[in-house]
Amino acid sequence: EISPIVDLKKEVTKKRELGLRISADKATKMGQIHSKLISLGFTQEQADKMIVRLAFLMFADDTQIFNKQNIFTDFLHGLKEIEAPLRLEKLKRFFGAVDTEDNESRARLAPGVSYIDGGLFEGAEKESFSIYVKPLDDQLVDDLYNISKDDWSKVNPIVFGSMYEGAMDKGTRHEIGAHYTSEENILKVINNLFMDDL
């Protein structure tokens, strides 16, 4: 007879492994977005920051961090209706709303958005980009929208944060492959970093 403790441990292990695989899948997709941003003229640092912010907002959509369900997914859906040259500024405005502590001011920028403390979005609305950065095209917006419709609730945010901090480190970037396009390599690094702690 198998002990209930053993059964519980197996169940927890299965859920953790599922969480790792879901995290790797999302990271792979966001890595492809990262490559696209670089091709549009974003610097490495700008693309790194953008990916972290986008991933967090998608996670927030599915974990009831915001006051309104799917607010960021809905925002991305509407972004395609905006002229391409204006999309980046619109996205930065959304980031600014998330970084606005005052409720009335935040509601004017993006109704239903919650204030996110911690510095992730600090100064995002005022960040400047090179005049040579190309507009966010329809394909990129479609890709972001489709990724945002996935279930992000099981993604481990610690894994995401650590992975994209690693995006700024050349050694880590070399270890897992440029721009996180390989899910197998992502899982390798995730396991090395976190399996002992899970």
C-alpha positions as CSV (number, residue, x, y, z in Angstrom):
1,E,0.0,0.0,0.0
2,I,1.3,3.4,-1.0
3,S,1.5,6.0,1.8
4,P,-0.8,9.1,1.3
5,I,2.3,11.2,1.9
6,V,4.0,9.5,-1.1
7,D,0.9,10.1,-3.2
8,L,0.8,13.8,-2.2
9,K,4.5,14.2,-3.0
10,K,4.0,12.7,-6.4
11,E,1.1,15.0,-7.1
12,V,3.0,18.1,-6.0
13,T,6.0,17.0,-8.2
14,K,3.7,16.6,-11.2
15,K,2.2,20.0,-10.7
16,R,5.6,21.6,-10.4
17,E,6.9,19.9,-13.5
18,L,3.8,21.1,-15.3
19,G,4.5,24.6,-14.1
20,L,8.0,24.4,-15.4
21,R,6.9,23.2,-18.8
22,I,4.3,25.9,-19.0
23,S,6.8,28.5,-18.0
24,A,9.3,27.2,-20.7
25,D,6.6,27.2,-23.4
26,K,5.7,30.9,-22.6
27,A,9.3,31.9,-22.4
28,T,9.9,30.3,-25.8
29,K,7.1,32.3,-27.3
30,M,8.2,35.5,-25.6
31,G,11.7,34.8,-26.8
32,Q,10.4,35.0,-30.4
33,I,8.8,38.3,-29.6
34,H,12.1,39.4,-28.2
35,S,13.8,38.6,-31.5
36,K,11.2,40.5,-33.4
37,L,11.7,43.6,-31.2
38,I,15.4,43.5,-31.9
39,S,14.7,43.3,-35.6
40,L,12.5,46.4,-35.3
41,G,15.4,48.4,-33.8
42,F,15.0,48.0,-30.1
43,T,18.3,47.8,-28.2
44,Q,19.0,44.6,-26.2
45,E,18.2,46.4,-22.9
46,Q,14.9,47.9,-24.3
47,A,13.8,44.5,-25.7
48,D,14.7,42.8,-22.4
49,K,12.6,45.3,-20.4
50,M,9.7,45.1,-22.8
51,I,9.6,41.3,-22.6
52,V,9.6,41.3,-18.8
53,R,6.8,43.9,-18.7
54,L,4.7,42.2,-21.3
55,A,5.1,38.8,-19.6
56,F,4.2,40.2,-16.2
57,L,1.0,41.9,-17.6
58,M,-0.1,38.7,-19.2
59,F,0.5,36.9,-15.9
60,A,-1.4,39.6,-14.1
61,D,-4.4,39.2,-16.4
62,D,-4.9,35.6,-15.4
63,T,-4.1,35.9,-11.7
64,Q,-6.6,38.5,-10.6
65,I,-4.0,41.2,-10.0
66,F,-6.0,43.7,-12.0
67,N,-9.5,44.9,-11.1
68,K,-10.9,43.9,-14.5
69,Q,-10.5,40.5,-16.0
70,N,-8.4,40.2,-19.2
71,I,-7.7,43.9,-19.3
72,F,-4.3,43.6,-20.9
73,T,-5.5,41.0,-23.5
74,D,-8.4,43.3,-24.4
75,F,-5.9,46.2,-24.7
76,L,-3.7,44.2,-27.1
77,H,-6.8,43.3,-29.1
78,G,-7.6,47.0,-29.5
79,L,-4.0,47.9,-30.3
80,K,-4.2,46.6,-33.8
81,E,-6.9,49.1,-34.6
82,I,-4.5,51.9,-33.8
83,E,-2.2,53.2,-36.5
84,A,1.2,51.4,-36.3
85,P,3.3,54.4,-35.6
86,L,1.2,55.2,-32.5
87,R,1.2,51.7,-31.0
88,L,4.4,52.0,-29.0
89,E,3.3,55.2,-27.3
90,K,-0.1,53.6,-26.5
91,L,1.7,50.7,-24.9
92,K,4.0,53.0,-22.9
93,R,0.8,54.8,-21.8
94,F,-0.6,51.5,-20.4
95,F,2.7,50.9,-18.7
96,G,2.4,54.4,-17.2
97,A,-1.0,53.6,-15.9
98,V,0.3,50.5,-14.1
99,D,3.0,52.7,-12.5
100,T,0.5,55.4,-11.4
101,E,-0.3,55.2,-7.7
102,D,-3.1,57.8,-7.7
103,N,-6.4,56.0,-8.4
104,E,-8.0,58.9,-10.4
105,S,-5.0,59.5,-12.5
106,R,-4.6,55.8,-13.2
107,A,-8.2,55.4,-14.2
108,R,-7.9,58.2,-16.8
109,L,-4.9,56.4,-18.3
110,A,-6.4,52.9,-18.3
111,P,-9.6,52.1,-16.3
112,G,-9.5,48.9,-14.3
113,V,-5.7,48.7,-14.1
114,S,-4.2,48.2,-10.7
115,Y,-1.1,50.0,-9.4
116,I,1.9,47.7,-9.5
117,D,4.7,48.6,-7.1
118,G,8.2,47.3,-7.2
119,G,9.8,49.4,-10.0
120,L,9.2,47.1,-13.0
121,F,7.2,49.9,-14.8
122,E,8.9,52.9,-13.2
123,G,9.6,55.5,-15.8
124,A,8.3,53.3,-18.6
125,E,6.0,55.9,-20.0
126,K,8.8,58.4,-20.4
127,E,11.4,56.1,-21.9
128,S,12.7,57.3,-25.3
129,F,13.4,55.1,-28.3
130,S,15.5,55.8,-31.3
131,I,13.8,57.4,-34.3
132,Y,15.0,54.4,-36.3
133,V,12.8,52.0,-34.3
134,K,10.2,50.6,-36.7
135,P,6.5,50.6,-35.7
136,L,4.9,47.6,-34.0
137,D,3.5,45.8,-37.0
138,D,0.2,43.9,-37.3
139,Q,2.0,40.5,-37.0
140,L,3.7,41.4,-33.8
141,V,0.5,42.7,-32.3
142,D,-1.4,39.5,-33.4
143,D,1.4,37.4,-31.9
144,L,1.2,39.2,-28.6
145,Y,-2.6,39.0,-28.5
146,N,-2.6,35.3,-29.2
147,I,0.1,34.6,-26.5
148,S,-1.9,36.7,-24.0
149,K,-4.9,34.5,-24.6
150,D,-3.0,31.5,-23.2
151,D,-3.5,30.6,-19.6
152,W,-0.6,32.3,-17.7
153,S,-1.9,31.5,-14.2
154,K,0.4,28.5,-13.8
155,V,3.6,30.3,-15.0
156,N,6.1,30.7,-12.2
157,P,6.8,34.4,-12.1
158,I,10.1,33.9,-10.2
159,V,11.3,31.7,-13.1
160,F,10.3,34.4,-15.6
161,G,12.0,37.2,-13.6
162,S,15.2,35.3,-13.2
163,M,15.3,34.2,-16.8
164,Y,14.9,37.7,-18.2
165,E,17.4,39.1,-15.7
166,G,19.7,36.5,-17.3
167,A,18.8,38.0,-20.7
168,M,21.1,41.0,-19.8
169,D,24.0,38.7,-19.0
170,K,26.0,37.4,-22.0
171,G,27.1,34.3,-20.2
172,T,23.6,33.2,-19.4
173,R,22.4,34.2,-22.9
174,H,25.1,32.0,-24.5
175,E,24.2,29.1,-22.2
176,I,20.6,28.9,-23.1
177,G,20.8,30.2,-26.7
178,A,20.1,33.6,-28.1
179,H,16.7,35.0,-27.4
180,Y,15.3,31.8,-25.7
181,T,14.1,30.1,-28.9
182,S,14.8,26.6,-27.6
183,E,12.3,25.2,-25.1
184,E,14.7,22.3,-24.3
185,N,17.5,24.7,-23.4
186,I,15.1,26.8,-21.3
187,L,14.0,23.8,-19.3
188,K,17.7,22.9,-18.8
189,V,18.4,26.3,-17.3
190,I,15.2,26.4,-15.3
191,N,15.9,23.0,-13.8
192,N,19.5,24.0,-12.9
193,L,18.3,27.2,-11.2
194,F,15.2,26.1,-9.5
195,M,14.6,22.4,-9.1
196,D,16.5,22.2,-5.9
197,D,14.3,24.9,-4.4
198,L,10.9,23.6,-5.6
